[in-house]
């Protein structure tokens, strides 16, 4: 089974890259499932029903999220309506769901707590979610989007879930890492997939606005940058019978 995980999609430029690249990637790579983190798809902050539908129509099968899932309030009622969009499972008693099964794959979303909002423990939540999913007859192929800031917490989750899931893939920082590997018990791991957004930016935002914020310390809402866009993603080959990862590699593509 071939699965592509796309890094955090940033605003209209990111959506444009998905629309232009994903249909061809599905054919070129023979993909069975495409997962994308869409929490920044609407103007760089949150996701709306319209932007979610655009991404799904462009060839994405499952949308994951993170701390920005609540930024666009209009999406909240739709989180319980069957849209293939999940939020971190360790939000306590929040609308929506933390995992789903799509095309024979269980996709689980978790959020870290280091330098992030204080939520339920992602490690214990992972255990509970996997136990619940197993009781419901979940498939052996399990992909975890761990939306977290600290690289140490992400690595910790990788080792914690080694042998329990097919892959632990980090999102949130918008800066891709180069540590793709298969852990000893068969779990594919990557600290951060990266982003799908403007190359000439500060994690997707306009560079001038970002520099003003750093230089003055005055908070301001950043605008999404323009120019060329990069799609960061990770390609997984997984044994559908055992759920063990066979390979993982970065796939990065540019759009002018």
Backbone as numpy.savetxt, mean C-alpha at the origin, in Angstrom:
# Nx Ny Nz CAx CAy CAz Cx Cy Cz
1.41 -17.75 -8.82 0.57 -16.57 -8.82 1.45 -15.33 -8.82
1.10 -14.38 -9.72 1.91 -13.15 -9.83 1.09 -11.97 -9.32
1.69 -11.25 -8.38 1.01 -10.14 -7.71 1.89 -8.90 -7.78
1.29 -7.77 -8.11 2.01 -6.50 -8.13 1.46 -5.61 -7.03
2.36 -5.08 -6.19 1.99 -4.11 -5.16 2.55 -2.76 -5.56
1.66 -1.76 -5.72 2.03 -0.42 -6.16 2.12 0.50 -4.96
3.21 1.28 -4.90 3.43 2.21 -3.79 2.46 3.37 -3.80
2.37 4.08 -2.68 1.41 5.15 -2.42 1.18 6.04 -3.65
-0.06 6.10 -4.11 -0.42 6.88 -5.29 -0.69 8.32 -4.87
0.02 9.27 -5.50 -0.04 10.68 -5.10 -0.84 11.50 -6.11
-2.04 11.87 -5.73 -2.85 12.81 -6.49 -3.09 12.45 -7.95
-3.44 13.47 -8.73 -3.75 13.27 -10.15 -2.55 12.72 -10.93
-1.32 13.20 -10.67 -0.19 12.61 -11.41 -0.04 11.11 -11.17
-0.24 10.68 -9.94 -0.14 9.26 -9.64 -1.25 8.46 -10.31
-2.46 9.00 -10.29 -3.58 8.32 -10.95 -3.34 8.20 -12.46
-2.77 9.26 -13.03 -2.46 9.24 -14.47 -1.45 8.15 -14.79
-0.43 8.00 -13.94 0.57 6.96 -14.17 -0.05 5.58 -14.09
-0.93 5.38 -13.12 -1.61 4.09 -12.99 -2.44 3.81 -14.24
-3.19 4.81 -14.69 -4.05 4.64 -15.87 -3.23 4.27 -17.11
-2.07 4.88 -17.25 -1.25 4.65 -18.44 -0.43 3.37 -18.37
0.01 3.00 -17.17 0.97 1.90 -17.06 0.36 0.55 -16.66
-0.62 0.56 -15.78 -1.09 -0.71 -15.21 -1.69 -1.66 -16.25
-2.54 -1.19 -17.18 -3.06 -2.15 -18.16 -1.97 -2.89 -18.92
-0.91 -2.17 -19.33 0.20 -2.82 -20.04 1.01 -3.72 -19.12
1.19 -3.29 -17.87 1.93 -4.13 -16.92 1.19 -5.44 -16.67
-0.12 -5.39 -16.61 -0.89 -6.62 -16.40 -0.61 -7.62 -17.51
-0.55 -7.13 -18.74 -0.29 -8.03 -19.88 1.17 -8.46 -19.92
2.07 -7.49 -19.78 3.50 -7.78 -19.89 3.98 -8.76 -18.83
3.51 -8.60 -17.61 3.98 -9.41 -16.49 3.08 -10.59 -16.17
1.94 -10.68 -16.85 1.01 -11.79 -16.59 0.47 -11.76 -15.17
0.00 -10.59 -14.75 -0.41 -10.41 -13.35 -1.76 -11.05 -13.05
-1.85 -11.67 -11.89 -3.11 -12.22 -11.40 -3.84 -11.25 -10.49
-3.09 -10.36 -9.85 -3.70 -9.42 -8.91 -2.83 -8.17 -8.81
-3.48 -7.01 -8.76 -2.78 -5.74 -8.56 -3.34 -5.07 -7.31
-2.45 -4.77 -6.37 -2.79 -4.07 -5.13 -2.11 -2.71 -5.17
-2.77 -1.68 -4.68 -2.15 -0.36 -4.65 -2.57 0.37 -3.39
-1.63 1.11 -2.81 -1.98 1.96 -1.68 -2.52 3.27 -2.24
-3.80 3.56 -1.94 -4.46 4.71 -2.54 -4.79 5.83 -1.58
-4.17 5.85 -0.40 -4.60 6.82 0.61 -4.25 8.27 0.30
-3.42 8.50 -0.71 -3.07 9.88 -1.10 -3.55 10.20 -2.51
-4.51 9.44 -3.01 -4.90 9.54 -4.41 -5.69 10.81 -4.73
-6.35 11.40 -3.73 -7.18 12.58 -3.96 -6.43 13.84 -3.51
-5.77 14.50 -4.45 -5.05 15.73 -4.13 -3.91 15.55 -3.17
-3.43 14.32 -3.01 -2.33 14.05 -2.10 -2.74 13.74 -0.68
-4.04 13.88 -0.37 -4.51 13.64 0.99 -5.84 12.90 0.95
-5.83 11.61 1.28 -7.06 10.84 1.32 -7.46 10.30 -0.05
-8.65 9.70 -0.08 -9.18 9.11 -1.30 -10.69 9.34 -1.32
-11.24 9.61 -2.49 -12.67 9.79 -2.67 -13.23 8.59 -3.43
-14.54 8.50 -3.48 -15.17 7.43 -4.25 -14.77 7.55 -5.72
-14.76 8.77 -6.23 -14.42 8.98 -7.64 -12.99 8.54 -7.95
-12.04 8.95 -7.10 -10.65 8.57 -7.36 -10.43 7.07 -7.16
-11.13 6.48 -6.19 -11.04 5.03 -6.00 -11.54 4.30 -7.24
-12.68 4.74 -7.77 -13.23 4.09 -8.96 -12.32 4.27 -10.17
-11.67 5.42 -10.29 -10.72 5.63 -11.38 -9.59 4.61 -11.33
-9.06 4.38 -10.13 -7.96 3.43 -9.97 -8.41 2.00 -10.26
-9.59 1.66 -9.79 -10.11 0.32 -10.04 -10.38 0.10 -11.52
-10.88 1.12 -12.21 -11.12 1.02 -13.65 -9.81 0.97 -14.43
-8.72 1.43 -13.83 -7.42 1.42 -14.50 -6.69 0.10 -14.36
-7.26 -0.84 -13.62 -6.65 -2.16 -13.50 -6.18 -2.56 -12.12
-6.44 -1.72 -11.12 -6.12 -2.09 -9.73 -7.26 -2.93 -9.18
-6.93 -4.00 -8.47 -7.95 -4.90 -7.91 -8.30 -4.58 -6.47
-7.29 -4.19 -5.67 -7.49 -3.93 -4.24 -6.75 -2.65 -3.87
-7.42 -1.79 -3.11 -6.82 -0.56 -2.61 -6.59 -0.66 -1.11
-5.37 -0.42 -0.70 -5.05 -0.35 0.73 -4.89 1.12 1.11
-4.65 1.38 2.40 -4.58 2.78 2.83 -3.69 2.91 4.06
-3.98 3.94 4.88 -3.17 4.19 6.07 -3.75 5.34 6.85
-2.89 6.18 7.39 -3.34 7.25 8.28 -4.14 8.34 7.58
-4.03 8.43 6.24 -4.78 9.47 5.52 -6.15 8.99 5.02
-6.55 7.79 5.39 -7.82 7.26 4.90 -9.00 8.12 5.32
-8.88 8.88 6.41 -9.99 9.68 6.93 -9.98 11.11 6.42
-9.00 11.50 5.60 -8.87 12.91 5.20 -10.03 13.40 4.35
-10.54 12.53 3.49 -11.70 12.89 2.65 -12.93 12.21 3.26
-13.71 12.98 4.00 -14.81 12.39 4.78 -15.83 11.67 3.93
-15.95 12.07 2.66 -16.98 11.46 1.82 -16.76 9.97 1.58
-15.52 9.49 1.76 -15.26 8.07 1.51 -15.73 7.19 2.66
-15.88 7.76 3.84 -16.14 6.94 5.03 -17.39 6.08 4.89
-18.53 6.59 4.42 -19.71 5.72 4.29 -19.50 4.56 3.32
-18.59 4.73 2.36 -18.38 3.70 1.35 -17.46 2.58 1.84
-16.80 2.78 2.97 -15.88 1.76 3.47 -16.60 0.49 3.89
-17.90 0.58 4.14 -18.69 -0.58 4.55 -19.62 -1.06 3.44
-19.39 -0.62 2.22 -20.31 -0.94 1.13 -19.74 -1.92 0.10
-18.69 -2.64 0.44 -18.17 -3.65 -0.46 -17.12 -3.17 -1.44
-16.78 -1.88 -1.42 -15.70 -1.37 -2.27 -14.40 -2.09 -1.86
-13.60 -2.54 -2.83 -12.35 -3.24 -2.47 -11.28 -2.27 -1.98
-11.62 -1.57 -0.90 -10.75 -0.58 -0.26 -10.72 -0.89 1.22
-9.53 -1.12 1.77 -9.41 -1.47 3.18 -8.60 -0.40 3.91
-8.82 -0.35 5.23 -8.05 0.56 6.10 -7.27 -0.29 7.09
-6.28 0.29 7.77 -5.50 -0.51 8.71 -6.40 -1.22 9.73
-6.15 -2.51 9.90 -6.99 -3.33 10.76 -6.87 -2.95 12.23
-5.79 -2.27 12.61 -5.61 -1.95 14.03 -6.21 -0.61 14.43
-7.02 0.02 13.57 -7.87 1.13 14.02 -8.98 0.52 14.88
-9.15 0.99 16.10 -10.17 0.39 16.99 -11.58 0.86 16.64
-12.46 -0.08 16.37 -13.89 0.19 16.15 -14.14 1.26 15.11
-13.39 1.25 14.03 -13.53 2.24 12.96 -14.37 1.67 11.83
-14.98 2.54 11.01 -15.70 2.05 9.83 -14.76 1.29 8.91
-15.34 0.43 8.09 -14.56 -0.31 7.11 -14.00 -1.61 7.65
-13.13 -2.21 6.87 -12.53 -3.51 7.22 -11.03 -3.45 7.02
-10.33 -4.30 7.75 -8.88 -4.30 7.70 -8.28 -5.32 6.77
-9.11 -6.22 6.24 -8.62 -7.19 5.27 -9.76 -7.64 4.39
-9.41 -8.21 3.26 -10.40 -8.80 2.36 -9.74 -9.90 1.55
-10.57 -10.72 0.94 -10.08 -11.76 0.03 -10.52 -11.39 -1.38
-9.56 -11.34 -2.29 -9.84 -10.98 -3.68 -9.08 -11.92 -4.59
-9.78 -12.61 -5.46 -9.16 -13.48 -6.46 -8.17 -14.46 -5.85
-8.56 -15.06 -4.73 -7.74 -16.08 -4.10 -6.59 -15.56 -3.28
-6.60 -14.27 -2.94 -5.54 -13.67 -2.13 -6.16 -12.91 -0.97
-5.63 -13.14 0.24 -6.01 -12.35 1.40 -5.08 -11.15 1.49
-5.65 -9.95 1.48 -4.87 -8.71 1.60 -5.19 -8.10 2.95
-4.16 -7.90 3.77 -4.30 -7.37 5.12 -3.55 -6.04 5.22
-4.21 -5.04 5.80 -3.63 -3.71 5.98 -3.39 -3.46 7.46
-2.17 -3.06 7.81 -1.82 -2.74 9.20 -1.09 -1.40 9.23
-1.09 -0.74 10.36 -0.37 0.53 10.49 0.55 0.50 11.70
1.74 1.05 11.54 2.70 1.10 12.63 2.34 2.13 13.67
3.06 2.10 14.80 2.81 3.03 15.90 4.01 3.92 16.23
5.18 3.61 15.69 6.36 4.43 15.96 6.30 5.67 15.08
6.31 6.87 15.70 6.17 8.15 15.00 4.86 8.26 14.24
3.85 7.53 14.68 2.54 7.50 14.04 1.47 7.63 15.12
0.19 7.84 14.73 -0.87 7.86 15.74 -0.90 6.57 16.55
-1.29 6.67 17.80 -1.35 5.51 18.68 -2.60 4.69 18.38
-2.39 3.48 17.90 -3.48 2.57 17.58 -3.29 1.28 18.36
-4.18 0.31 18.11 -3.98 -1.01 18.70 -2.67 -1.60 18.17
-2.11 -2.53 18.90 -0.83 -3.14 18.52 -0.95 -3.83 17.16
-0.14 -3.43 16.18 -0.24 -4.07 14.86 0.18 -5.54 14.87
1.08 -5.91 15.76 1.54 -7.29 15.83 0.43 -8.20 16.35
-0.20 -7.79 17.45 -1.30 -8.58 17.99 -2.51 -8.55 17.05
-2.74 -7.40 16.42 -3.84 -7.31 15.46 -3.62 -8.25 14.29
-2.38 -8.38 13.84 -2.07 -9.31 12.76 -2.45 -10.73 13.17
-2.08 -11.12 14.38 -2.44 -12.45 14.86 -3.95 -12.67 14.84
-4.69 -11.71 15.39 -6.14 -11.84 15.48 -6.78 -11.90 14.10
-6.30 -11.03 13.19 -6.86 -11.01 11.84 -6.58 -12.32 11.10
-5.38 -12.83 11.23 -5.03 -14.08 10.55 -5.81 -15.26 11.13
-5.99 -15.28 12.44 -6.79 -16.34 13.05 -8.24 -16.28 12.59
-8.79 -15.07 12.55 -10.17 -14.90 12.10 -10.32 -15.29 10.63
-9.38 -14.88 9.81 -9.45 -15.21 8.39 -9.31 -16.71 8.15
-8.43 -17.35 8.91 -8.25 -18.80 8.78 -9.54 -19.54 9.15
-10.20 -19.06 10.19 -11.46 -19.69 10.61 -12.54 -19.55 9.53
-12.41 -18.54 8.70 -13.38 -18.30 7.63 -12.96 -18.95 6.32
-11.88 -19.73 6.37 -11.43 -20.44 5.19 -10.61 -19.61 4.22
-9.81 -18.69 4.74 -9.00 -17.82 3.89 -7.96 -18.62 3.11
-7.55 -18.12 1.94 -6.55 -18.81 1.12 -5.16 -18.70 1.73
-4.21 -19.54 1.28 -2.85 -19.51 1.83 -2.04 -18.31 1.38
-2.41 -17.67 0.28 -1.67 -16.51 -0.21 -2.15 -15.27 0.55
-1.23 -14.65 1.31 -1.57 -13.52 2.18 -0.55 -12.41 1.96
-1.04 -11.23 1.58 -0.17 -10.08 1.36 -0.49 -9.02 2.42
0.53 -8.53 3.10 0.36 -7.53 4.15 0.96 -6.21 3.69
0.12 -5.16 3.68 0.60 -3.80 3.50 0.79 -3.23 4.89
2.05 -3.03 5.30 2.35 -2.47 6.62 2.70 -1.00 6.43
1.77 -0.14 6.78 1.88 1.30 6.57 2.54 1.90 7.81
3.84 2.14 7.75 4.57 2.53 8.95 5.74 3.44 8.59
6.17 4.21 9.59 7.25 5.19 9.42 8.62 4.58 9.69
8.76 3.87 10.81 10.07 3.40 11.26 10.49 2.13 10.53
11.70 2.17 9.98 12.21 0.98 9.29 12.37 -0.19 10.25
12.72 0.10 11.51 12.89 -0.99 12.48 11.57 -1.69 12.76
10.49 -0.91 12.85 9.18 -1.53 13.10 8.75 -2.37 11.90
9.06 -1.89 10.71 8.72 -2.65 9.51 9.51 -3.96 9.45
10.80 -3.87 9.72 11.59 -5.10 9.72 11.11 -6.07 10.80
10.76 -5.51 11.95 10.23 -6.35 13.02 8.99 -7.10 12.58
8.08 -6.41 11.86 6.87 -7.08 11.38 7.21 -8.16 10.37
8.20 -7.90 9.53 8.61 -8.92 8.57 9.04 -10.20 9.25
9.90 -10.05 10.27 10.36 -11.23 10.98 9.24 -11.88 11.80
8.37 -11.06 12.34 7.27 -11.59 13.14 6.32 -12.45 12.31
6.08 -12.03 11.07 5.13 -12.74 10.22 5.80 -13.72 9.26
7.13 -13.86 9.35 7.82 -14.80 8.46 7.25 -16.20 8.63
6.83 -16.77 7.52 6.24 -18.11 7.55 4.74 -18.12 7.77
4.19 -16.97 8.17 2.74 -16.88 8.41 2.00 -16.24 7.25
2.72 -15.41 6.47 2.12 -14.72 5.32 3.06 -14.83 4.13
2.54 -14.50 2.95 3.34 -14.59 1.74 4.29 -13.40 1.59
3.85 -12.21 2.04 4.68 -11.02 1.88 4.31 -9.96 2.89
5.32 -9.25 3.37 5.14 -8.03 4.17 5.79 -6.91 3.38
4.96 -5.97 2.92 5.43 -4.89 2.06 5.12 -3.55 2.73
6.16 -2.74 2.94 5.99 -1.48 3.63 5.52 -0.37 2.71
4.68 0.51 3.25 4.28 1.73 2.56 4.39 2.89 3.55
4.04 4.10 3.09 3.93 5.32 3.90 5.04 6.33 3.69
6.30 5.94 3.59 7.35 6.95 3.52 7.49 7.58 2.14
6.96 6.92 1.12 7.04 7.39 -0.27 8.45 7.29 -0.83
9.37 6.72 -0.09 10.75 6.55 -0.55 11.06 5.06 -0.61
11.21 4.54 -1.82 11.43 3.11 -1.97 12.77 2.65 -1.44
12.79 1.44 -0.92 14.03 0.85 -0.41 14.50 -0.27 -1.34
15.72 -0.73 -1.13 16.32 -1.70 -2.05 16.62 -3.03 -1.35
15.78 -3.36 -0.34 16.06 -4.55 0.46 15.08 -5.68 0.19
14.69 -5.87 -1.06 13.83 -7.02 -1.38 14.55 -8.31 -1.02
13.82 -9.20 -0.35 14.41 -10.50 0.01 13.31 -11.47 0.37
13.66 -12.75 0.37 12.78 -13.79 0.90 13.33 -14.18 2.25
12.54 -14.02 3.30 12.97 -14.38 4.65 13.05 -15.90 4.78
13.73 -16.41 5.81 14.03 -17.85 5.90 12.83 -18.78 5.82
11.66 -18.34 6.32 10.50 -19.24 6.33 9.56 -19.02 5.14
10.01 -18.21 4.15 9.24 -18.12 2.91 8.40 -16.89 2.71
8.62 -15.84 3.52 7.87 -14.59 3.38 8.71 -13.57 2.62
8.14 -12.99 1.55 8.82 -11.92 0.82 8.74 -10.65 1.65
9.80 -9.85 1.59 9.86 -8.65 2.43 10.45 -7.48 1.66
9.88 -6.28 1.89 10.41 -5.02 1.37 10.04 -3.92 2.36
11.02 -3.16 2.83 10.76 -2.14 3.84 9.81 -1.07 3.33
10.00 -0.58 2.12 9.04 0.38 1.56 9.00 0.27 0.04
7.79 0.14 -0.48 7.60 0.02 -1.93 7.92 1.33 -2.62
7.64 2.46 -1.97 7.88 3.77 -2.56 6.57 4.47 -2.87
6.54 5.23 -3.96 5.33 5.98 -4.30 5.10 5.93 -5.80
3.90 6.31 -6.19 3.58 6.55 -7.59 3.20 8.01 -7.67
4.17 8.84 -8.00 3.97 10.28 -7.96 5.11 11.03 -8.62
5.11 12.35 -8.54 6.10 13.19 -9.22 7.53 12.93 -8.73
8.43 12.79 -9.67 9.83 12.55 -9.35 10.47 13.79 -8.73
10.22 14.96 -9.33 10.84 16.21 -8.87 9.98 16.81 -7.76
10.09 16.22 -6.59 9.22 16.59 -5.48 9.87 16.21 -4.17
9.22 16.56 -3.10 9.57 16.05 -1.76 8.45 15.11 -1.36
8.69 13.84 -1.48 7.72 12.75 -1.27 6.37 13.04 -1.94
6.45 13.62 -3.15 5.25 13.88 -3.94 4.76 15.31 -3.90
5.21 16.07 -2.92 4.75 17.46 -2.76 5.65 18.45 -3.49
5.09 19.61 -3.81 5.83 20.68 -4.46 7.07 21.03 -3.63
8.22 21.11 -4.28 9.47 21.30 -3.54 9.54 22.66 -2.86
9.03 23.71 -3.51 9.10 25.04 -2.91 8.29 25.11 -1.61
7.10 24.54 -1.63 6.27 24.54 -0.42 6.94 23.75 0.69
7.53 22.62 0.32 8.20 21.79 1.33 9.39 22.52 1.93
10.18 23.20 1.08 11.34 23.93 1.58 10.92 25.10 2.47
9.85 25.78 2.11 9.35 26.87 2.95 8.99 26.36 4.34
8.38 25.20 4.37 7.99 24.62 5.66 9.22 24.28 6.49
10.24 23.72 5.85 11.46 23.37 6.58 12.21 24.61 7.05
12.25 25.63 6.21 13.02 26.83 6.52 12.34 27.74 7.54
11.01 27.79 7.54 10.29 28.70 8.43 9.66 28.01 9.62
9.39 26.70 9.49 8.70 25.99 10.57 7.22 26.26 10.60
6.72 27.03 9.63 5.29 27.37 9.60 4.53 26.27 8.87
3.55 25.63 9.52 2.78 24.57 8.85 2.02 25.12 7.65
1.96 24.34 6.61 1.16 24.70 5.44 0.80 23.43 4.69
-0.35 23.49 4.02 -0.80 22.33 3.27 -0.05 22.28 1.94
0.61 21.18 1.69 1.42 21.05 0.49 0.57 20.69 -0.72
0.99 21.20 -1.88 0.35 20.86 -3.14 1.14 19.75 -3.81
0.45 18.91 -4.57 1.12 17.86 -5.32 1.98 18.49 -6.42
3.20 18.01 -6.58 4.12 18.54 -7.58 3.70 18.10 -8.98
4.30 18.72 -9.99 4.06 18.35 -11.38 5.27 17.67 -11.97
5.28 17.54 -13.31 6.42 16.96 -14.00 6.35 15.46 -14.15
7.47 14.83 -14.52 7.51 13.38 -14.74 7.09 12.61 -13.49
6.50 11.46 -13.72 5.97 10.63 -12.62 6.63 9.26 -12.66
6.93 8.72 -11.49 7.45 7.37 -11.40 6.44 6.47 -10.70
6.30 5.27 -11.20 5.50 4.24 -10.55 6.45 3.26 -9.88
6.44 3.23 -8.54 7.22 2.26 -7.77 6.33 1.08 -7.42
6.84 -0.11 -7.61 6.04 -1.28 -7.28 6.94 -2.47 -6.97
6.32 -3.51 -6.44 7.03 -4.75 -6.15 6.27 -5.91 -6.79
7.00 -6.75 -7.50 6.42 -7.91 -8.18 6.72 -9.17 -7.38
5.67 -9.91 -7.08 5.79 -11.14 -6.29 5.37 -12.35 -7.10
6.13 -13.42 -6.97 5.71 -14.73 -7.44 5.47 -15.57 -6.19
4.27 -16.13 -6.08 3.88 -16.86 -4.87 3.31 -18.23 -5.27
3.68 -19.24 -4.53 3.10 -20.58 -4.72 1.67 -20.56 -4.18
0.65 -20.75 -5.04 -0.73 -20.65 -4.57 -1.15 -21.78 -3.64
-0.41 -22.88 -3.65 -0.76 -24.01 -2.78 -0.23 -23.82 -1.36
0.98 -23.33 -1.24 1.60 -23.21 0.08 1.58 -21.78 0.62
1.43 -20.79 -0.28 1.50 -19.40 0.13 2.92 -18.89 0.29
3.91 -19.72 0.04 5.31 -19.29 0.16 5.71 -18.43 -1.03
6.45 -17.37 -0.76 6.95 -16.51 -1.82 8.10 -17.20 -2.56
8.08 -17.10 -3.87 9.13 -17.69 -4.69 10.14 -16.63 -5.13
9.67 -15.40 -5.32 10.57 -14.32 -5.71 9.92 -12.98 -5.43
10.76 -11.95 -5.32 10.30 -10.57 -5.19 11.30 -9.68 -5.89
10.80 -8.72 -6.65 11.68 -7.76 -7.31 10.96 -6.43 -7.46
11.75 -5.35 -7.49 11.20 -4.03 -7.71 10.89 -3.84 -9.20
9.77 -3.18 -9.47 9.40 -2.77 -10.82 9.13 -1.27 -10.76
9.96 -0.49 -11.43 9.82 0.97 -11.43 9.71 1.46 -12.86
8.67 2.26 -13.14 8.43 2.76 -14.50 8.16 4.27 -14.47
8.58 4.94 -15.53 8.42 6.39 -15.62 7.35 6.76 -16.63
6.67 7.89 -16.37 5.71 8.49 -17.29 6.02 9.97 -17.37
6.15 10.49 -18.58 6.40 11.93 -18.74 5.12 12.72 -18.51
